């Protein structure tokens, strides 16, 4: 059984810029996957020859984006990016569903993805 887990990262971006990186396939391909293609609400993500499909199921402009992996289409599992401002600082809060024994692996994966995001957006 998968459990929800949240990760919070402070980022120094505008809401608009960050939203583009969590919503548009072109920007997601700079950090989330090697390549992202979209057809309507269907997003096909590629990593080192491996591909997985997710569906955009909910969005609020410059606030949040929620996706559901195709393999979990019938279940209530998703991953979500939430942009939140706290004390004049911007945070990206990621909700993911993982097996209890994969929490640390998921944490490392998201930390790595955020490092890539920061590196690719520095210039």
Biopython code that builds the backbone (N, CA, C, O; Angstrom):
import numpy as np
from Bio.PDB.StructureBuilder import StructureBuilder

atoms = [
    (1, "UNK", "N", (0.843, -1.187, 0.000)),
    (1, "UNK", "CA", (0.000, 0.000, 0.000)),
    (1, "UNK", "C", (0.885, 1.246, 0.000)),
    (1, "UNK", "O", (1.858, 1.333, 0.750)),
    (2, "UNK", "N", (0.539, 2.180, -0.832)),
    (2, "UNK", "CA", (1.308, 3.412, -0.921)),
    (2, "UNK", "C", (0.804, 4.427, 0.101)),
    (2, "UNK", "O", (-0.385, 4.491, 0.417)),
    (3, "UNK", "N", (1.738, 5.207, 0.598)),
    (3, "UNK", "CA", (1.405, 6.238, 1.586)),
    (3, "UNK", "C", (1.814, 7.608, 1.055)),
    (3, "UNK", "O", (2.815, 7.721, 0.347)),
    (4, "UNK", "N", (1.051, 8.650, 1.389)),
    (4, "UNK", "CA", (1.448, 9.992, 0.947)),
    (4, "UNK", "C", (2.638, 10.496, 1.762)),
    (4, "UNK", "O", (2.734, 10.265, 2.968)),
    (5, "UNK", "N", (3.524, 11.176, 1.083)),
    (5, "UNK", "CA", (4.675, 11.796, 1.731)),
    (5, "UNK", "C", (4.875, 13.167, 1.103)),
    (5, "UNK", "O", (4.659, 13.354, -0.094)),
    (6, "UNK", "N", (5.292, 14.124, 1.928)),
    (6, "UNK", "CA", (5.501, 15.497, 1.452)),
    (6, "UNK", "C", (6.954, 15.901, 1.618)),
    (6, "UNK", "O", (7.610, 15.580, 2.609)),
    (7, "UNK", "N", (7.433, 16.619, 0.606)),
    (7, "UNK", "CA", (8.774, 17.180, 0.634)),
    (7, "UNK", "C", (8.645, 18.671, 0.384)),
    (7, "UNK", "O", (7.856, 19.100, -0.459)),
    (8, "UNK", "N", (9.413, 19.452, 1.110)),
    (8, "UNK", "CA", (9.331, 20.912, 0.994)),
    (8, "UNK", "C", (10.706, 21.472, 0.648)),
    (8, "UNK", "O", (11.709, 21.148, 1.285)),
    (9, "UNK", "N", (10.727, 22.328, -0.387)),
    (9, "UNK", "CA", (11.979, 22.924, -0.840)),
    (9, "UNK", "C", (11.797, 24.429, -0.993)),
    (9, "UNK", "O", (10.850, 24.885, -1.633)),
    (10, "UNK", "N", (12.697, 25.187, -0.409)),
    (10, "UNK", "CA", (12.665, 26.638, -0.576)),
    (10, "UNK", "C", (13.384, 26.969, -1.876)),
    (10, "UNK", "O", (14.490, 26.490, -2.125)),
    (11, "UNK", "N", (12.744, 27.797, -2.704)),
    (11, "UNK", "CA", (13.314, 28.173, -3.987)),
    (11, "UNK", "C", (13.215, 29.681, -4.171)),
    (11, "UNK", "O", (12.277, 30.319, -3.692)),
    (12, "UNK", "N", (14.181, 30.233, -4.861)),
    (12, "UNK", "CA", (14.213, 31.678, -5.084)),
    (12, "UNK", "C", (13.759, 32.030, -6.497)),
    (12, "UNK", "O", (14.538, 32.535, -7.305)),
    (13, "UNK", "N", (12.504, 31.760, -6.780)),
    (13, "UNK", "CA", (11.931, 32.039, -8.086)),
    (13, "UNK", "C", (10.657, 32.840, -7.909)),
    (13, "UNK", "O", (10.130, 32.977, -6.805)),
    (14, "UNK", "N", (10.180, 33.362, -9.017)),
    (14, "UNK", "CA", (8.846, 33.961, -8.985)),
    (14, "UNK", "C", (7.838, 32.813, -9.101)),
    (14, "UNK", "O", (8.177, 31.728, -9.573)),
    (15, "UNK", "N", (6.617, 33.058, -8.674)),
    (15, "UNK", "CA", (5.573, 32.037, -8.788)),
    (15, "UNK", "C", (5.368, 31.642, -10.245)),
    (15, "UNK", "O", (5.205, 30.465, -10.566)),
    (16, "UNK", "N", (5.378, 32.636, -11.114)),
    (16, "UNK", "CA", (5.150, 32.380, -12.540)),
    (16, "UNK", "C", (6.238, 31.469, -13.105)),
    (16, "UNK", "O", (5.940, 30.506, -13.812)),
    (17, "UNK", "N", (7.479, 31.770, -12.799)),
    (17, "UNK", "CA", (8.585, 30.962, -13.308)),
    (17, "UNK", "C", (8.502, 29.532, -12.780)),
    (17, "UNK", "O", (8.627, 28.578, -13.547)),
    (18, "UNK", "N", (8.293, 29.382, -11.489)),
    (18, "UNK", "CA", (8.215, 28.060, -10.895)),
    (18, "UNK", "C", (7.037, 27.274, -11.467)),
    (18, "UNK", "O", (7.166, 26.084, -11.753)),
    (19, "UNK", "N", (5.910, 27.923, -11.633)),
    (19, "UNK", "CA", (4.739, 27.262, -12.202)),
    (19, "UNK", "C", (5.058, 26.715, -13.596)),
    (19, "UNK", "O", (4.663, 25.596, -13.925)),
    (20, "UNK", "N", (5.759, 27.483, -14.406)),
    (20, "UNK", "CA", (6.131, 27.018, -15.745)),
    (20, "UNK", "C", (6.987, 25.756, -15.678)),
    (20, "UNK", "O", (6.863, 24.881, -16.535)),
    (21, "UNK", "N", (7.854, 25.653, -14.669)),
    (21, "UNK", "CA", (8.725, 24.491, -14.535)),
    (21, "UNK", "C", (8.003, 23.250, -14.020)),
    (21, "UNK", "O", (8.521, 22.141, -14.155)),
    (22, "UNK", "N", (6.845, 23.408, -13.444)),
    (22, "UNK", "CA", (6.106, 22.232, -12.964)),
    (22, "UNK", "C", (4.920, 21.890, -13.863)),
    (22, "UNK", "O", (4.240, 20.888, -13.639)),
    (23, "UNK", "N", (4.670, 22.718, -14.877)),
    (23, "UNK", "CA", (3.487, 22.531, -15.710)),
    (23, "UNK", "C", (3.806, 22.334, -17.195)),
    (23, "UNK", "O", (3.216, 21.460, -17.830)),
    (24, "UNK", "N", (4.710, 23.110, -17.758)),
    (24, "UNK", "CA", (4.952, 23.022, -19.198)),
    (24, "UNK", "C", (5.951, 21.903, -19.516)),
    (24, "UNK", "O", (6.984, 21.787, -18.856)),
    (25, "UNK", "N", (5.646, 21.088, -20.516)),
    (25, "UNK", "CA", (6.537, 19.977, -20.873)),
    (25, "UNK", "C", (7.966, 20.431, -21.196)),
    (25, "UNK", "O", (8.927, 19.761, -20.818)),
    (26, "UNK", "N", (8.108, 21.553, -21.887)),
    (26, "UNK", "CA", (9.437, 22.044, -22.246)),
    (26, "UNK", "C", (10.280, 22.344, -21.008)),
    (26, "UNK", "O", (11.466, 22.018, -20.967)),
    (27, "UNK", "N", (9.679, 22.952, -20.023)),
    (27, "UNK", "CA", (10.398, 23.282, -18.788)),
    (27, "UNK", "C", (10.578, 22.051, -17.899)),
    (27, "UNK", "O", (11.607, 21.924, -17.234)),
    (28, "UNK", "N", (9.606, 21.152, -17.874)),
    (28, "UNK", "CA", (9.744, 19.920, -17.087)),
    (28, "UNK", "C", (10.904, 19.074, -17.606)),
    (28, "UNK", "O", (11.562, 18.372, -16.838)),
    (29, "UNK", "N", (11.148, 19.146, -18.918)),
    (29, "UNK", "CA", (12.244, 18.378, -19.528)),
    (29, "UNK", "C", (13.615, 18.911, -19.117)),
    (29, "UNK", "O", (14.628, 18.252, -19.350)),
    (30, "UNK", "N", (13.656, 20.074, -18.519)),
    (30, "UNK", "CA", (14.928, 20.623, -18.060)),
    (30, "UNK", "C", (15.344, 20.077, -16.696)),
    (30, "UNK", "O", (16.503, 20.208, -16.301)),
    (31, "UNK", "N", (14.392, 19.460, -15.967)),
    (31, "UNK", "CA", (14.739, 18.996, -14.625)),
    (31, "UNK", "C", (14.045, 17.702, -14.197)),
    (31, "UNK", "O", (14.654, 16.873, -13.523)),
    (32, "UNK", "N", (12.801, 17.522, -14.574)),
    (32, "UNK", "CA", (12.019, 16.386, -14.091)),
    (32, "UNK", "C", (12.329, 15.098, -14.850)),
    (32, "UNK", "O", (12.418, 14.029, -14.246)),
    (33, "UNK", "N", (12.492, 15.193, -16.157)),
    (33, "UNK", "CA", (12.763, 14.035, -17.001)),
    (33, "UNK", "C", (13.706, 14.459, -18.119)),
    (33, "UNK", "O", (13.945, 15.649, -18.328)),
    (34, "UNK", "N", (14.239, 13.473, -18.836)),
    (34, "UNK", "CA", (15.115, 13.788, -19.967)),
    (34, "UNK", "C", (14.332, 14.464, -21.082)),
    (34, "UNK", "O", (14.845, 15.334, -21.786)),
    (35, "UNK", "N", (13.079, 14.047, -21.228)),
    (35, "UNK", "CA", (12.194, 14.602, -22.248)),
    (35, "UNK", "C", (10.760, 14.443, -21.757)),
    (35, "UNK", "O", (10.431, 13.464, -21.087)),
    (36, "UNK", "N", (9.914, 15.405, -22.091)),
    (36, "UNK", "CA", (8.493, 15.329, -21.742)),
    (36, "UNK", "C", (7.692, 15.771, -22.961)),
    (36, "UNK", "O", (7.914, 16.848, -23.515)),
    (37, "UNK", "N", (6.765, 14.923, -23.362)),
    (37, "UNK", "CA", (5.876, 15.248, -24.475)),
    (37, "UNK", "C", (4.458, 15.255, -23.938)),
    (37, "UNK", "O", (4.103, 14.447, -23.079)),
    (38, "UNK", "N", (3.647, 16.175, -24.450)),
    (38, "UNK", "CA", (2.264, 16.190, -23.988)),
    (38, "UNK", "C", (1.302, 16.190, -25.170)),
    (38, "UNK", "O", (1.540, 16.791, -26.217)),
    (39, "UNK", "N", (0.213, 15.487, -24.939)),
    (39, "UNK", "CA", (-0.902, 15.467, -25.880)),
    (39, "UNK", "C", (-2.120, 15.715, -25.014)),
    (39, "UNK", "O", (-2.610, 14.808, -24.343)),
    (40, "UNK", "N", (-2.607, 16.944, -25.032)),
    (40, "UNK", "CA", (-3.695, 17.305, -24.141)),
    (40, "UNK", "C", (-3.258, 17.176, -22.698)),
    (40, "UNK", "O", (-2.267, 17.783, -22.293)),
    (41, "UNK", "N", (-3.979, 16.396, -21.920)),
    (41, "UNK", "CA", (-3.635, 16.218, -20.497)),
    (41, "UNK", "C", (-2.697, 15.034, -20.273)),
    (41, "UNK", "O", (-2.343, 14.730, -19.133)),
    (42, "UNK", "N", (-2.296, 14.370, -21.343)),
    (42, "UNK", "CA", (-1.388, 13.217, -21.245)),
    (42, "UNK", "C", (0.059, 13.689, -21.386)),
    (42, "UNK", "O", (0.414, 14.338, -22.370)),
    (43, "UNK", "N", (0.887, 13.360, -20.397)),
    (43, "UNK", "CA", (2.305, 13.714, -20.406)),
    (43, "UNK", "C", (3.115, 12.417, -20.457)),
    (43, "UNK", "O", (2.946, 11.536, -19.614)),
    (44, "UNK", "N", (3.994, 12.311, -21.450)),
    (44, "UNK", "CA", (4.851, 11.136, -21.577)),
    (44, "UNK", "C", (6.251, 11.573, -21.168)),
    (44, "UNK", "O", (6.845, 12.454, -21.790)),
    (45, "UNK", "N", (6.770, 10.952, -20.119)),
    (45, "UNK", "CA", (8.071, 11.313, -19.559)),
    (45, "UNK", "C", (9.087, 10.229, -19.908)),
    (45, "UNK", "O", (8.799, 9.037, -19.807)),
    (46, "UNK", "N", (10.280, 10.661, -20.322)),
    (46, "UNK", "CA", (11.348, 9.739, -20.723)),
    (46, "UNK", "C", (12.562, 9.931, -19.827)),
    (46, "UNK", "O", (12.983, 11.059, -19.569)),
    (47, "UNK", "N", (13.129, 8.807, -19.349)),
    (47, "UNK", "CA", (14.372, 8.789, -18.565)),
    (47, "UNK", "C", (15.248, 7.662, -19.098)),
    (47, "UNK", "O", (14.868, 6.495, -18.999)),
    (48, "UNK", "N", (16.402, 7.979, -19.657)),
    (48, "UNK", "CA", (17.366, 6.954, -20.112)),
    (48, "UNK", "C", (16.702, 5.781, -20.846)),
    (48, "UNK", "O", (16.970, 4.624, -20.521)),
    (49, "UNK", "N", (15.865, 6.059, -21.802)),
    (49, "UNK", "CA", (15.218, 5.013, -22.582)),
    (49, "UNK", "C", (13.976, 4.409, -21.949)),
    (49, "UNK", "O", (13.320, 3.566, -22.560)),
    (50, "UNK", "N", (13.647, 4.822, -20.745)),
    (50, "UNK", "CA", (12.464, 4.340, -20.027)),
    (50, "UNK", "C", (11.390, 5.413, -20.138)),
    (50, "UNK", "O", (11.693, 6.599, -20.012)),
    (51, "UNK", "N", (10.171, 5.029, -20.365)),
    (51, "UNK", "CA", (9.102, 6.020, -20.437)),
    (51, "UNK", "C", (7.945, 5.657, -19.526)),
    (51, "UNK", "O", (7.648, 4.488, -19.282)),
    (52, "UNK", "N", (7.306, 6.705, -19.034)),
    (52, "UNK", "CA", (6.133, 6.532, -18.199)),
    (52, "UNK", "C", (5.153, 7.654, -18.519)),
    (52, "UNK", "O", (5.553, 8.786, -18.793)),
    (53, "UNK", "N", (3.879, 7.327, -18.482)),
    (53, "UNK", "CA", (2.839, 8.296, -18.808)),
    (53, "UNK", "C", (2.094, 8.711, -17.547)),
    (53, "UNK", "O", (1.762, 7.891, -16.691)),
    (54, "UNK", "N", (1.848, 10.005, -17.467)),
    (54, "UNK", "CA", (1.000, 10.517, -16.393)),
    (54, "UNK", "C", (-0.030, 11.454, -17.015)),
    (54, "UNK", "O", (0.108, 11.886, -18.159)),
    (55, "UNK", "N", (-1.050, 11.751, -16.243)),
    (55, "UNK", "CA", (-2.121, 12.621, -16.718)),
    (55, "UNK", "C", (-2.264, 13.819, -15.791)),
    (55, "UNK", "O", (-2.256, 13.684, -14.568)),
    (56, "UNK", "N", (-2.393, 14.977, -16.390)),
    (56, "UNK", "CA", (-2.680, 16.186, -15.631)),
    (56, "UNK", "C", (-4.128, 16.083, -15.176)),
    (56, "UNK", "O", (-5.040, 16.010, -16.000)),
    (57, "UNK", "N", (-4.336, 16.079, -13.871)),
    (57, "UNK", "CA", (-5.706, 15.917, -13.373)),
    (57, "UNK", "C", (-6.237, 17.168, -12.673)),
    (57, "UNK", "O", (-7.439, 17.297, -12.439)),
    (58, "UNK", "N", (-5.324, 18.087, -12.342)),
    (58, "UNK", "CA", (-5.780, 19.296, -11.645)),
    (58, "UNK", "C", (-4.691, 20.352, -11.731)),
    (58, "UNK", "O", (-3.507, 20.038, -11.608)),
    (59, "UNK", "N", (-5.085, 21.596, -11.943)),
    (59, "UNK", "CA", (-4.118, 22.691, -11.925)),
    (59, "UNK", "C", (-4.797, 23.968, -11.457)),
    (59, "UNK", "O", (-5.979, 24.202, -11.710)),
    (60, "UNK", "N", (-4.016, 24.780, -10.772)),
    (60, "UNK", "CA", (-4.423, 26.124, -10.370)),
    (60, "UNK", "C", (-3.263, 27.021, -10.747)),
    (60, "UNK", "O", (-2.157, 26.873, -10.226)),
    (61, "UNK", "N", (-3.510, 27.936, -11.638)),
    (61, "UNK", "CA", (-2.444, 28.760, -12.188)),
    (61, "UNK", "C", (-1.588, 29.392, -11.091)),
    (61, "UNK", "O", (-2.088, 30.039, -10.171)),
    (62, "UNK", "N", (-0.282, 29.178, -11.226)),
    (62, "UNK", "CA", (0.742, 29.700, -10.319)),
    (62, "UNK", "C", (0.562, 29.233, -8.873)),
    (62, "UNK", "O", (1.095, 29.851, -7.951)),
    (63, "UNK", "N", (-0.195, 28.136, -8.671)),
    (63, "UNK", "CA", (-0.401, 27.607, -7.318)),
    (63, "UNK", "C", (-0.100, 26.128, -7.206)),
    (63, "UNK", "O", (0.643, 25.716, -6.316)),
    (64, "UNK", "N", (-0.667, 25.317, -8.097)),
    (64, "UNK", "CA", (-0.455, 23.867, -7.968)),
    (64, "UNK", "C", (-0.732, 23.128, -9.266)),
    (64, "UNK", "O", (-1.455, 23.602, -10.143)),
    (65, "UNK", "N", (-0.131, 21.951, -9.355)),
    (65, "UNK", "CA", (-0.357, 21.044, -10.473)),
    (65, "UNK", "C", (-0.357, 19.628, -9.903)),
    (65, "UNK", "O", (0.524, 19.260, -9.126)),
    (66, "UNK", "N", (-1.352, 18.843, -10.297)),
    (66, "UNK", "CA", (-1.450, 17.461, -9.821)),
    (66, "UNK", "C", (-1.483, 16.524, -11.035)),
    (66, "UNK", "O", (-2.220, 16.745, -11.996)),
    (67, "UNK", "N", (-0.667, 15.480, -10.956)),
    (67, "UNK", "CA", (-0.580, 14.469, -12.006)),
    (67, "UNK", "C", (-0.887, 13.100, -11.415)),
    (67, "UNK", "O", (-0.691, 12.861, -10.223)),
    (68, "UNK", "N", (-1.373, 12.206, -12.274)),
    (68, "UNK", "CA", (-1.608, 10.824, -11.859)),
    (68, "UNK", "C", (-0.889, 9.920, -12.849)),
    (68, "UNK", "O", (-1.083, 10.032, -14.059)),
    (69, "UNK", "N", (-0.055, 9.020, -12.327)),
    (69, "UNK", "CA", (0.637, 8.066, -13.191)),
    (69, "UNK", "C", (-0.376, 7.130, -13.820)),
    (69, "UNK", "O", (-1.334, 6.708, -13.172)),
    (70, "UNK", "N", (-0.162, 6.811, -15.075)),
    (70, "UNK", "CA", (-1.075, 5.927, -15.802)),
    (70, "UNK", "C", (-1.222, 4.572, -15.106)),
    (70, "UNK", "O", (-2.319, 4.015, -15.058)),
    (71, "UNK", "N", (-0.130, 4.046, -14.571)),
    (71, "UNK", "CA", (-0.183, 2.736, -13.927)),
    (71, "UNK", "C", (-1.073, 2.732, -12.679)),
    (71, "UNK", "O", (-1.476, 1.666, -12.214)),
    (72, "UNK", "N", (-1.381, 3.913, -12.136)),
    (72, "UNK", "CA", (-2.261, 4.016, -10.968)),
    (72, "UNK", "C", (-3.592, 4.676, -11.323)),
    (72, "UNK", "O", (-4.268, 5.222, -10.451)),
    (73, "UNK", "N", (-3.958, 4.627, -12.572)),
    (73, "UNK", "CA", (-5.135, 5.351, -13.051)),
    (73, "UNK", "C", (-6.402, 5.054, -12.242)),
    (73, "UNK", "O", (-7.209, 5.956, -12.024)),
    (74, "UNK", "N", (-6.587, 3.841, -11.805)),
    (74, "UNK", "CA", (-7.806, 3.469, -11.089)),
    (74, "UNK", "C", (-7.736, 3.768, -9.591)),
    (74, "UNK", "O", (-8.734, 3.641, -8.882)),
    (75, "UNK", "N", (-6.576, 4.157, -9.122)),
    (75, "UNK", "CA", (-6.394, 4.363, -7.687)),
    (75, "UNK", "C", (-6.295, 5.845, -7.360)),
    (75, "UNK", "O", (-6.305, 6.686, -8.259)),
    (76, "UNK", "N", (-6.203, 6.154, -6.116)),
    (76, "UNK", "CA", (-6.167, 7.545, -5.645)),
    (76, "UNK", "C", (-4.743, 8.073, -5.467)),
    (76, "UNK", "O", (-4.523, 9.003, -4.691)),
    (77, "UNK", "N", (-3.778, 7.490, -6.175)),
    (77, "UNK", "CA", (-2.388, 7.903, -6.016)),
    (77, "UNK", "C", (-2.029, 8.945, -7.070)),
    (77, "UNK", "O", (-2.423, 8.832, -8.231)),
    (78, "UNK", "N", (-1.284, 9.950, -6.656)),
    (78, "UNK", "CA", (-0.902, 11.037, -7.545)),
    (78, "UNK", "C", (0.415, 11.629, -7.061)),
    (78, "UNK", "O", (0.944, 11.242, -6.019)),
    (79, "UNK", "N", (0.932, 12.577, -7.839)),
    (79, "UNK", "CA", (2.002, 13.426, -7.314)),
    (79, "UNK", "C", (1.612, 14.853, -7.623)),
    (79, "UNK", "O", (1.032, 15.147, -8.668)),
    (80, "UNK", "N", (1.940, 15.734, -6.697)),
    (80, "UNK", "CA", (1.469, 17.110, -6.783)),
    (80, "UNK", "C", (2.589, 18.075, -6.439)),
    (80, "UNK", "O", (3.410, 17.831, -5.555)),
    (81, "UNK", "N", (2.591, 19.180, -7.171)),
    (81, "UNK", "CA", (3.488, 20.296, -6.895)),
    (81, "UNK", "C", (2.631, 21.449, -6.393)),
    (81, "UNK", "O", (1.703, 21.879, -7.078)),
    (82, "UNK", "N", (2.931, 21.940, -5.224)),
    (82, "UNK", "CA", (2.199, 23.050, -4.630)),
    (82, "UNK", "C", (3.174, 24.195, -4.383)),
    (82, "UNK", "O", (4.200, 24.013, -3.727)),
    (83, "UNK", "N", (2.856, 25.356, -4.901)),
    (83, "UNK", "CA", (3.679, 26.543, -4.692)),
    (83, "UNK", "C", (3.067, 27.318, -3.535)),
    (83, "UNK", "O", (1.890, 27.676, -3.563)),
    (84, "UNK", "N", (3.880, 27.571, -2.521)),
    (84, "UNK", "CA", (3.363, 28.231, -1.330)),
    (84, "UNK", "C", (4.323, 29.319, -0.875)),
    (84, "UNK", "O", (5.541, 29.143, -0.885)),
    (85, "UNK", "N", (3.752, 30.437, -0.480)),
    (85, "UNK", "CA", (4.548, 31.540, 0.054)),
    (85, "UNK", "C", (4.404, 31.556, 1.569)),
    (85, "UNK", "O", (3.299, 31.535, 2.111)),
    (86, "UNK", "N", (5.569, 31.595, 2.242)),
    (86, "UNK", "CA", (5.573, 31.672, 3.701)),
    (86, "UNK", "C", (6.608, 32.712, 4.099)),
    (86, "UNK", "O", (7.780, 32.605, 3.738)),
    (87, "UNK", "N", (6.175, 33.704, 4.834)),
    (87, "UNK", "CA", (7.079, 34.742, 5.315)),
    (87, "UNK", "C", (7.965, 35.299, 4.202)),
    (87, "UNK", "O", (9.182, 35.409, 4.349)),
    (88, "UNK", "N", (7.324, 35.644, 3.090)),
    (88, "UNK", "CA", (7.980, 36.252, 1.926)),
    (88, "UNK", "C", (8.982, 35.332, 1.238)),
    (88, "UNK", "O", (9.817, 35.802, 0.465)),
    (89, "UNK", "N", (8.913, 34.037, 1.504)),
    (89, "UNK", "CA", (9.770, 33.060, 0.832)),
    (89, "UNK", "C", (8.880, 32.088, 0.081)),
    (89, "UNK", "O", (7.764, 31.786, 0.504)),
    (90, "UNK", "N", (9.394, 31.604, -1.045)),
    (90, "UNK", "CA", (8.623, 30.708, -1.894)),
    (90, "UNK", "C", (9.078, 29.264, -1.688)),
    (90, "UNK", "O", (10.273, 28.973, -1.660)),
    (91, "UNK", "N", (8.106, 28.372, -1.547)),
    (91, "UNK", "CA", (8.389, 26.957, -1.323)),
    (91, "UNK", "C", (7.658, 26.125, -2.363)),
    (91, "UNK", "O", (6.546, 26.448, -2.781)),
    (92, "UNK", "N", (8.313, 25.049, -2.766)),
    (92, "UNK", "CA", (7.673, 24.044, -3.594)),
    (92, "UNK", "C", (7.446, 22.838, -2.685)),
    (92, "UNK", "O", (8.392, 22.257, -2.153)),
    (93, "UNK", "N", (6.191, 22.479, -2.519)),
    (93, "UNK", "CA", (5.839, 21.337, -1.691)),
    (93, "UNK", "C", (5.388, 20.224, -2.631)),
    (93, "UNK", "O", (4.450, 20.386, -3.411)),
    (94, "UNK", "N", (6.068, 19.109, -2.538)),
    (94, "UNK", "CA", (5.791, 17.978, -3.414)),
    (94, "UNK", "C", (5.128, 16.888, -2.590)),
    (94, "UNK", "O", (5.652, 16.469, -1.559)),
    (95, "UNK", "N", (3.979, 16.436, -3.052)),
    (95, "UNK", "CA", (3.306, 15.294, -2.447)),
    (95, "UNK", "C", (3.468, 14.121, -3.400)),
    (95, "UNK", "O", (3.204, 14.237, -4.597)),
    (96, "UNK", "N", (3.901, 12.999, -2.862)),
    (96, "UNK", "CA", (4.089, 11.794, -3.652)),
    (96, "UNK", "C", (3.554, 10.622, -2.842)),
    (96, "UNK", "O", (3.427, 10.714, -1.621)),
    (97, "UNK", "N", (3.244, 9.536, -3.509)),
    (97, "UNK", "CA", (2.791, 8.324, -2.828)),
    (97, "UNK", "C", (3.836, 7.241, -3.045)),
    (97, "UNK", "O", (4.194, 6.932, -4.181)),
    (98, "UNK", "N", (4.320, 6.669, -1.958)),
    (98, "UNK", "CA", (5.379, 5.660, -2.048)),
    (98, "UNK", "C", (5.120, 4.530, -1.058)),
    (98, "UNK", "O", (4.368, 4.680, -0.095)),
    (99, "UNK", "N", (5.762, 3.400, -1.320)),
    (99, "UNK", "CA", (5.751, 2.310, -0.350)),
    (99, "UNK", "C", (6.558, 2.740, 0.864)),
    (99, "UNK", "O", (7.509, 3.512, 0.741)),
    (100, "UNK", "N", (6.187, 2.252, 2.016)),
    (100, "UNK", "CA", (6.861, 2.635, 3.261)),
    (100, "UNK", "C", (8.369, 2.373, 3.201)),
    (100, "UNK", "O", (9.154, 3.148, 3.746)),
    (101, "UNK", "N", (8.772, 1.290, 2.544)),
    (101, "UNK", "CA", (10.188, 0.951, 2.454)),
    (101, "UNK", "C", (10.926, 1.740, 1.366)),
    (101, "UNK", "O", (12.130, 1.558, 1.186)),
    (102, "UNK", "N", (10.222, 2.611, 0.641)),
    (102, "UNK", "CA", (10.844, 3.409, -0.419)),
    (102, "UNK", "C", (10.868, 4.905, -0.102)),
    (102, "UNK", "O", (11.178, 5.716, -0.975)),
    (103, "UNK", "N", (10.548, 5.272, 1.118)),
    (103, "UNK", "CA", (10.490, 6.691, 1.485)),
    (103, "UNK", "C", (11.844, 7.369, 1.305)),
    (103, "UNK", "O", (11.922, 8.447, 0.716)),
    (104, "UNK", "N", (12.894, 6.756, 1.800)),
    (104, "UNK", "CA", (14.226, 7.355, 1.687)),
    (104, "UNK", "C", (14.660, 7.476, 0.228)),
    (104, "UNK", "O", (15.242, 8.485, -0.169)),
    (105, "UNK", "N", (14.379, 6.464, -0.553)),
    (105, "UNK", "CA", (14.712, 6.494, -1.985)),
    (105, "UNK", "C", (13.955, 7.624, -2.684)),
    (105, "UNK", "O", (14.528, 8.341, -3.505)),
    (106, "UNK", "N", (12.687, 7.783, -2.364)),
    (106, "UNK", "CA", (11.882, 8.855, -2.949)),
    (106, "UNK", "C", (12.416, 10.227, -2.537)),
    (106, "UNK", "O", (12.490, 11.145, -3.354)),
    (107, "UNK", "N", (12.782, 10.354, -1.277)),
    (107, "UNK", "CA", (13.348, 11.606, -0.770)),
    (107, "UNK", "C", (14.614, 11.971, -1.548)),
    (107, "UNK", "O", (14.774, 13.117, -1.968)),
    (108, "UNK", "N", (15.502, 11.015, -1.738)),
    (108, "UNK", "CA", (16.739, 11.264, -2.480)),
    (108, "UNK", "C", (16.443, 11.612, -3.936)),
    (108, "UNK", "O", (17.097, 12.481, -4.513)),
    (109, "UNK", "N", (15.465, 10.939, -4.526)),
    (109, "UNK", "CA", (15.102, 11.210, -5.920)),
    (109, "UNK", "C", (14.622, 12.648, -6.081)),
    (109, "UNK", "O", (15.065, 13.353, -6.987)),
    (110, "UNK", "N", (13.711, 13.091, -5.199)),
    (110, "UNK", "CA", (13.200, 14.460, -5.292)),
    (110, "UNK", "C", (14.278, 15.489, -4.974)),
    (110, "UNK", "O", (14.332, 16.539, -5.614)),
    (111, "UNK", "N", (15.131, 15.209, -4.003)),
    (111, "UNK", "CA", (16.233, 16.134, -3.709)),
    (111, "UNK", "C", (17.128, 16.303, -4.935)),
    (111, "UNK", "O", (17.546, 17.414, -5.261)),
    (112, "UNK", "N", (17.414, 15.203, -5.601)),
    (112, "UNK", "CA", (18.233, 15.262, -6.815)),
    (112, "UNK", "C", (17.535, 16.069, -7.907)),
    (112, "UNK", "O", (18.172, 16.869, -8.592)),
    (113, "UNK", "N", (16.247, 15.864, -8.069)),
    (113, "UNK", "CA", (15.494, 16.603, -9.090)),
    (113, "UNK", "C", (15.509, 18.109, -8.797)),
    (113, "UNK", "O", (15.637, 18.918, -9.716)),
    (114, "UNK", "N", (15.381, 18.478, -7.537)),
    (114, "UNK", "CA", (15.414, 19.895, -7.177)),
    (114, "UNK", "C", (16.810, 20.472, -7.402)),
    (114, "UNK", "O", (16.934, 21.624, -7.818)),
    (115, "UNK", "N", (17.855, 19.703, -7.136)),
    (115, "UNK", "CA", (19.224, 20.157, -7.434)),
    (115, "UNK", "C", (19.381, 20.435, -8.922)),
    (115, "UNK", "O", (19.986, 21.434, -9.313)),
    (116, "UNK", "N", (18.839, 19.555, -9.747)),
    (116, "UNK", "CA", (18.892, 19.753, -11.200)),
    (116, "UNK", "C", (18.112, 20.994, -11.580)),
    (116, "UNK", "O", (18.581, 21.787, -12.397)),
    (117, "UNK", "N", (16.933, 21.182, -11.008)),
    (117, "UNK", "CA", (16.134, 22.377, -11.276)),
    (117, "UNK", "C", (16.921, 23.639, -10.958)),
    (117, "UNK", "O", (16.971, 24.568, -11.764)),
    (118, "UNK", "N", (17.527, 23.667, -9.798)),
    (118, "UNK", "CA", (18.298, 24.848, -9.386)),
    (118, "UNK", "C", (19.479, 25.089, -10.329)),
    (118, "UNK", "O", (19.749, 26.226, -10.716)),
    (119, "UNK", "N", (20.164, 24.034, -10.688)),
    (119, "UNK", "CA", (21.335, 24.155, -11.583)),
    (119, "UNK", "C", (20.911, 24.653, -12.963)),
    (119, "UNK", "O", (21.586, 25.506, -13.541)),
    (120, "UNK", "N", (19.839, 24.153, -13.483)),
    (120, "UNK", "CA", (19.397, 24.509, -14.838)),
    (120, "UNK", "C", (18.776, 25.891, -14.913)),
    (120, "UNK", "O", (18.642, 26.449, -16.002)),
    (121, "UNK", "N", (18.393, 26.452, -13.771)),
    (121, "UNK", "CA", (17.741, 27.768, -13.775)),
    (121, "UNK", "C", (18.628, 28.865, -13.227)),
    (121, "UNK", "O", (18.184, 30.004, -13.085)),
    (122, "UNK", "N", (19.873, 28.543, -12.916)),
    (122, "UNK", "CA", (20.782, 29.565, -12.352)),
    (122, "UNK", "C", (21.101, 30.681, -13.333)),
    (122, "UNK", "O", (21.211, 31.844, -12.947)),
    (123, "UNK", "N", (21.250, 30.319, -14.612)),
    (123, "UNK", "CA", (21.643, 31.348, -15.589)),
    (123, "UNK", "C", (20.477, 32.075, -16.175)),
    (123, "UNK", "O", (20.659, 32.964, -17.007)),
]
sb = StructureBuilder()
sb.init_structure("model")
sb.init_model(0)
sb.init_chain("A")
sb.init_seg("    ")
for serial, (resi, resn, name, xyz) in enumerate(atoms, 1):
    if name == "N":
        sb.init_residue(resn, " ", resi, " ")
    sb.init_atom(name, np.array(xyz, "f"), 0.0, 1.0, " ", f" {name:<3s}", serial, name[0])
structure = sb.get_structure()
